[in-house]
């Protein structure tokens, strides 16, 4: 008889094990993982019987917190940060314990707390809710856990703490609900709690998803769609930041010479490829020491951190690596260069106006 009484708890453990297997990558084979989990489960129940205390596995809630014994075991068996394992474990255990408690309350309310009826109801509820829960709810929850650290490292800690406190509150609430006889108000209260948690998690998912979309849109608005370089707005923001600081940097204004002849001779598609190729070559020349932005049309602006060496200016003018994948021959580039040392007195507009004039002076000298 005792073996039958632990079946509801065993069923909860099985569904929780399935949930972890769905969400995380195993370190070992499926058989080894199942063997370890089975051994731990048998050990837990054996210890419970050895205590010689009247533990009721059928549904008095005393065994809820014992589930955390599995946390180090899961960390050993699956790949994943301990905080993420803990957070997802709290979520999944909250679901399975909710089903466990709901089955117990239904049995106690309508079937005189019949153990068999409780087991049948629990099995039915698991079979009905498990597919949608792990197909729609869990993937969204995993999405939130994976993307929260990209916002702020503290979010992960808050999420871990929040889920730990939520699970503790649920464990206490389930124990309160499971005491005494079941009733229809208790059943509705439990359903309301489970639905509120589901809606809260979905709301959090939508907040994170929309935040990521807005961040992507923001990044896209600062990028030139053709070359992938930062655009004029991006350049403006960066120069404003540099001019407010105490860093020495150089600004290079580059204009592609005879670009109109490229479009006229080869066509606009080749002209676009010409612009993209120059963006790649110039970015490669500056490497980690500088950043290239597309100012507009065939004009590019580069920020070089420090005083730009003459040999770097020479490489940009000659574009020696142009032939590698070039759409057509290189037509030359005119470059104006200015070094900015603190304290910075010019604003961004004045600085760009100065270096633009220097570029046109260099263009007139080279073309005439």
C-alpha positions as CSV (number, residue, x, y, z in Angstrom):
1,X,0.0,0.0,0.0
2,X,2.8,2.4,0.8
3,X,4.2,2.0,-2.7
4,X,0.9,3.1,-4.2
5,X,0.8,6.2,-1.9
6,X,4.1,7.6,-3.2
7,X,3.0,7.3,-6.9
8,X,1.7,10.9,-7.0
9,X,5.0,12.2,-5.7
10,X,6.9,10.0,-8.1
11,X,4.8,11.3,-11.0
12,X,5.7,14.9,-10.0
13,X,9.4,13.9,-10.0
14,X,9.1,12.3,-13.4
15,X,7.6,15.4,-15.0
16,X,10.1,17.7,-13.4
17,X,12.9,15.5,-14.7
18,X,11.4,15.6,-18.2
19,X,11.2,19.4,-17.9
20,X,14.9,19.7,-17.2
21,X,15.7,17.3,-20.0
22,X,13.7,19.5,-22.4
23,X,15.4,22.8,-21.3
24,X,19.0,21.9,-20.8
25,X,21.7,19.9,-22.6
26,X,22.7,16.7,-20.9
27,X,26.4,16.2,-20.0
28,X,25.9,12.4,-20.1
29,X,23.8,9.9,-22.0
30,X,20.1,9.6,-21.4
31,X,20.5,6.3,-19.7
32,X,23.2,7.5,-17.3
33,X,21.1,10.6,-16.5
34,X,18.0,8.5,-15.8
35,X,20.0,6.1,-13.7
36,X,21.4,8.9,-11.5
37,X,18.0,10.6,-11.0
38,X,16.4,7.2,-10.2
39,X,19.1,6.4,-7.6
40,X,18.7,9.9,-5.9
41,X,14.9,9.5,-5.9
42,X,15.1,6.0,-4.3
43,X,17.6,7.3,-1.7
44,X,15.3,10.2,-0.8
45,X,12.3,8.0,-0.3
46,X,14.4,5.4,1.6
47,X,15.6,8.1,4.0
48,X,12.0,9.3,4.5
49,X,10.8,5.8,5.5
50,X,13.9,5.3,7.7
51,X,13.0,8.4,9.8
52,X,10.1,6.4,11.2
53,X,7.8,9.4,10.9
54,X,4.4,9.4,9.4
55,X,5.2,11.3,6.2
56,X,2.2,11.3,3.9
57,X,3.5,11.4,0.4
58,X,0.0,11.6,-0.9
59,X,-0.5,15.3,-0.5
60,X,0.2,17.0,2.9
61,X,2.9,19.1,1.3
62,X,5.7,18.1,3.7
63,X,7.9,16.8,0.9
64,X,7.8,19.9,-1.3
65,X,11.1,21.5,-0.2
66,X,12.9,18.1,-0.4
67,X,12.9,18.7,-4.1
68,X,15.8,21.1,-3.8
69,X,18.1,18.2,-3.0
70,X,18.0,17.7,-6.8
71,X,19.6,21.0,-7.5
72,X,23.2,19.9,-7.1
73,X,22.4,16.7,-8.9
74,X,20.9,18.6,-11.9
75,X,24.0,20.9,-11.9
76,X,26.1,17.7,-12.2
77,X,24.0,16.2,-14.9
78,X,23.2,19.2,-17.1
79,X,25.1,22.1,-18.7
80,X,23.9,25.5,-17.4
81,X,24.7,28.1,-14.8
82,X,23.6,27.2,-11.3
83,X,21.4,30.4,-11.1
84,X,19.6,29.5,-14.3
85,X,19.1,25.9,-13.2
86,X,17.7,27.1,-9.9
87,X,15.4,29.7,-11.5
88,X,14.0,27.3,-14.1
89,X,13.7,24.5,-11.5
90,X,11.6,26.8,-9.3
91,X,9.3,27.6,-12.2
92,X,8.9,23.9,-13.2
93,X,8.4,22.7,-9.7
94,X,5.8,25.5,-9.1
95,X,3.9,24.1,-12.1
96,X,4.1,20.4,-11.0
97,X,3.3,21.1,-7.4
98,X,0.3,23.2,-8.6
99,X,-1.0,20.2,-10.5
100,X,-0.2,17.9,-7.6
101,X,-2.1,20.2,-5.2
102,X,-5.0,20.7,-7.5
103,X,-5.5,16.9,-8.0
104,X,-5.4,16.5,-4.2
105,X,-8.0,19.2,-3.6
106,X,-10.3,17.9,-6.3
107,X,-10.1,14.4,-4.8
108,X,-10.7,15.7,-1.3
109,X,-13.6,17.8,-2.4
110,X,-15.5,15.3,-4.6
111,X,-14.2,11.9,-3.8
112,X,-13.6,11.8,-0.1
113,X,-9.9,12.2,-0.5
114,X,-9.6,8.9,-2.3
115,X,-5.9,8.2,-3.2
116,X,-6.8,6.4,-6.4
117,X,-9.0,9.3,-7.6
118,X,-6.2,11.8,-6.7
119,X,-3.7,9.8,-8.8
120,X,-6.1,9.6,-11.7
121,X,-6.9,13.3,-11.6
122,X,-3.2,14.2,-11.3
123,X,-2.3,12.0,-14.3
124,X,-5.1,13.4,-16.4
125,X,-4.0,17.0,-15.5
126,X,-0.4,16.3,-16.4
127,X,-1.3,14.7,-19.7
128,X,-3.5,17.7,-20.6
129,X,-1.2,20.5,-19.5
130,X,2.3,19.1,-20.0
131,X,2.4,19.5,-23.9
132,X,1.3,23.2,-24.0
133,X,3.3,24.1,-20.9
134,X,6.6,22.8,-22.3
135,X,5.8,23.8,-25.9
136,X,4.8,27.4,-25.3
137,X,5.4,28.5,-21.7
138,X,8.9,27.0,-21.0
139,X,10.5,28.2,-24.2
140,X,9.4,31.7,-23.5
141,X,10.7,31.4,-19.9
142,X,14.1,30.1,-21.2
143,X,14.1,33.0,-23.7
144,X,13.8,35.5,-20.8
145,X,16.5,33.8,-18.8
146,X,18.9,33.8,-21.8
147,X,18.3,37.5,-22.6
148,X,18.0,39.2,-19.2
149,X,21.9,39.3,-18.7
150,X,22.2,41.3,-21.9
151,X,20.3,44.2,-20.2
152,X,22.0,44.4,-16.9
153,X,23.9,41.7,-14.8
154,X,21.7,42.6,-11.8
155,X,18.6,41.4,-13.6
156,X,19.8,37.8,-13.4
157,X,20.2,38.1,-9.7
158,X,16.8,39.7,-9.3
159,X,15.2,36.9,-11.3
160,X,16.9,34.2,-9.3
161,X,15.8,35.8,-6.0
162,X,12.3,36.5,-7.2
163,X,11.8,32.9,-8.3
164,X,13.2,31.5,-5.0
165,X,10.9,33.7,-3.0
166,X,7.9,32.9,-5.3
167,X,8.5,29.2,-4.9
168,X,8.8,29.5,-1.1
169,X,5.5,31.5,-1.1
170,X,3.9,28.8,-3.3
171,X,5.1,26.0,-1.0
172,X,3.7,27.7,2.0
173,X,0.4,28.5,0.2
174,X,0.1,24.9,-1.0
175,X,0.6,23.6,2.5
176,X,-2.2,25.9,3.7
177,X,-4.5,24.9,1.0
178,X,-3.9,21.2,1.5
179,X,-4.7,21.3,5.2
180,X,-8.1,20.2,6.1
181,X,-10.8,19.2,3.7
182,X,-10.9,20.4,0.1
183,X,-13.5,22.8,-1.1
184,X,-14.6,24.5,-4.3
185,X,-13.3,27.9,-3.1
186,X,-9.9,26.4,-2.5
187,X,-9.8,24.9,-6.0
188,X,-10.7,28.2,-7.6
189,X,-8.1,30.0,-5.4
190,X,-5.4,27.6,-6.6
191,X,-6.4,27.9,-10.2
192,X,-6.4,31.7,-9.9
193,X,-2.9,31.6,-8.4
194,X,-1.5,29.4,-11.2
195,X,-3.1,31.6,-13.9
196,X,-1.7,34.8,-12.3
197,X,1.8,33.3,-12.3
198,X,1.3,32.2,-16.0
199,X,0.1,35.7,-17.0
200,X,3.0,37.4,-15.0
201,X,5.6,35.2,-16.8
202,X,4.0,35.9,-20.2
203,X,4.0,39.7,-19.4
204,X,7.7,39.5,-18.5
205,X,8.4,37.6,-21.7
206,X,6.6,40.3,-23.8
207,X,8.6,43.1,-21.9
208,X,11.9,41.4,-22.7
209,X,11.0,40.6,-26.3
210,X,9.7,44.2,-27.0
211,X,12.8,45.6,-25.3
212,X,15.1,43.5,-27.5
213,X,13.1,44.6,-30.6
214,X,13.4,48.3,-29.6
215,X,17.1,47.8,-29.0
216,X,17.5,46.2,-32.5
217,X,15.6,49.1,-34.1
218,X,17.7,51.6,-32.2
219,X,20.9,49.9,-33.4
220,X,19.5,49.7,-37.0
221,X,18.7,53.4,-36.9
222,X,22.4,54.1,-36.2
223,X,23.7,51.9,-39.0
224,X,24.1,52.6,-42.7
225,X,22.0,50.0,-44.5
226,X,24.3,49.7,-47.5
227,X,27.8,49.5,-45.9
228,X,26.9,48.3,-42.4
229,X,29.0,51.2,-41.0
230,X,27.7,53.7,-38.4
231,X,25.7,56.4,-40.0
232,X,25.8,60.2,-39.5
233,X,23.7,60.1,-36.3
234,X,26.0,57.5,-34.9
235,X,29.0,59.6,-35.8
236,X,27.4,62.7,-34.2
237,X,26.8,60.8,-30.9
238,X,30.3,59.5,-30.8
239,X,31.9,62.9,-31.5
240,X,29.7,64.6,-28.9
241,X,30.9,62.1,-26.3
242,X,34.6,62.5,-27.3
243,X,34.4,66.3,-27.2
244,X,33.0,66.2,-23.7
245,X,36.0,64.1,-22.5
246,X,39.7,64.5,-22.2
247,X,40.9,62.1,-24.9
248,X,43.1,63.0,-27.9
249,X,41.7,61.8,-31.2
250,X,41.8,62.6,-34.9
251,X,39.0,63.1,-37.4
252,X,39.4,62.1,-41.0
253,X,36.9,63.3,-43.7
254,X,37.2,61.1,-46.8
255,X,35.5,61.8,-50.2
256,X,35.8,59.2,-53.0
257,X,37.2,60.9,-56.1
258,X,35.5,60.5,-59.5
259,X,32.8,58.4,-57.9
260,X,30.2,59.7,-60.5
261,X,32.4,58.2,-63.3
262,X,32.1,54.8,-61.5
263,X,28.3,55.0,-61.6
264,X,28.3,56.2,-65.2
265,X,30.7,53.7,-66.5
266,X,29.8,50.5,-64.6
267,X,26.3,51.2,-63.3
268,X,24.8,52.0,-59.9
269,X,25.0,48.4,-58.6
270,X,28.7,48.4,-59.1
271,X,28.8,51.9,-57.5
272,X,27.1,50.4,-54.4
273,X,29.6,47.6,-54.4
274,X,32.4,50.2,-54.7
275,X,31.1,52.0,-51.6
276,X,30.9,48.7,-49.6
277,X,34.3,47.7,-50.7
278,X,35.8,51.0,-49.6
279,X,34.0,50.7,-46.3
280,X,35.6,47.2,-45.7
281,X,39.1,48.2,-46.8
282,X,39.2,51.5,-44.8
283,X,37.8,49.7,-41.7
284,X,40.5,47.1,-42.1
285,X,43.3,49.7,-42.3
286,X,42.2,51.4,-39.1
287,X,41.5,48.1,-37.4
288,X,41.0,48.5,-33.6
289,X,42.6,52.0,-33.6
290,X,39.7,53.7,-35.3
291,X,36.2,53.6,-36.6
292,X,34.8,54.5,-40.0
293,X,31.3,56.0,-40.5
294,X,29.4,56.7,-43.7
295,X,28.6,60.4,-43.7
296,X,26.5,60.3,-46.8
297,X,26.8,59.5,-50.5
298,X,30.4,58.9,-51.3
299,X,31.7,60.7,-48.1
300,X,33.1,58.8,-45.1
301,X,34.3,60.1,-41.8
302,X,36.8,58.2,-39.6
303,X,37.6,58.7,-35.9
304,X,41.2,57.7,-35.0
305,X,42.0,57.4,-31.3
306,X,45.2,59.4,-30.9
307,X,47.2,61.3,-33.5
308,X,46.8,59.5,-36.8
309,X,50.2,58.5,-38.3
310,X,51.2,59.6,-41.8
311,X,51.6,56.0,-42.9
312,X,48.0,55.3,-42.0
313,X,46.8,58.3,-44.1
314,X,49.0,56.9,-47.0
315,X,47.4,53.5,-46.8
316,X,43.9,55.0,-46.9
317,X,44.8,57.2,-49.9
318,X,46.4,54.3,-51.8
319,X,44.0,51.5,-50.6
320,X,46.7,48.9,-51.4
321,X,44.3,46.0,-50.6
322,X,41.7,47.3,-53.0
323,X,42.2,44.6,-55.6
324,X,41.0,41.8,-53.2
325,X,37.3,41.5,-54.3
326,X,37.1,44.9,-55.8
327,X,34.2,45.6,-58.2
328,X,36.3,47.9,-60.4
329,X,39.6,49.9,-60.3
330,X,40.1,52.3,-57.4
331,X,39.7,56.0,-58.4
332,X,41.5,57.6,-55.4
333,X,40.2,59.3,-52.2
334,X,40.7,62.8,-50.9
335,X,41.2,63.0,-47.1
336,X,41.1,65.9,-44.7
337,X,42.6,65.3,-41.3
338,X,42.5,67.2,-38.0
339,X,43.8,66.3,-34.6
340,X,41.8,67.2,-31.5
341,X,43.6,67.6,-28.2
342,X,41.9,68.5,-24.9
343,X,40.5,70.9,-23.8
344,X,38.1,70.7,-26.7
345,X,36.6,74.0,-27.7
346,X,34.8,73.2,-30.9
347,X,31.4,71.5,-31.0
348,X,30.7,68.6,-33.4
349,X,29.3,70.8,-36.2
350,X,32.3,73.2,-36.1
351,X,34.8,70.3,-36.1
352,X,33.2,68.6,-39.1
353,X,33.1,71.8,-41.0
354,X,36.8,72.4,-40.4
355,X,37.9,68.9,-41.5
356,X,35.5,69.0,-44.5
357,X,37.2,72.2,-45.8
358,X,40.6,70.6,-45.3
359,X,39.4,67.6,-47.4
360,X,38.3,69.9,-50.3
361,X,41.6,71.7,-50.2
362,X,43.4,68.4,-50.5
363,X,41.0,67.4,-53.3
364,X,41.7,70.6,-55.3
365,X,45.4,70.0,-55.0
366,X,45.2,66.4,-56.1
367,X,42.9,66.8,-59.0
368,X,44.4,69.9,-60.6
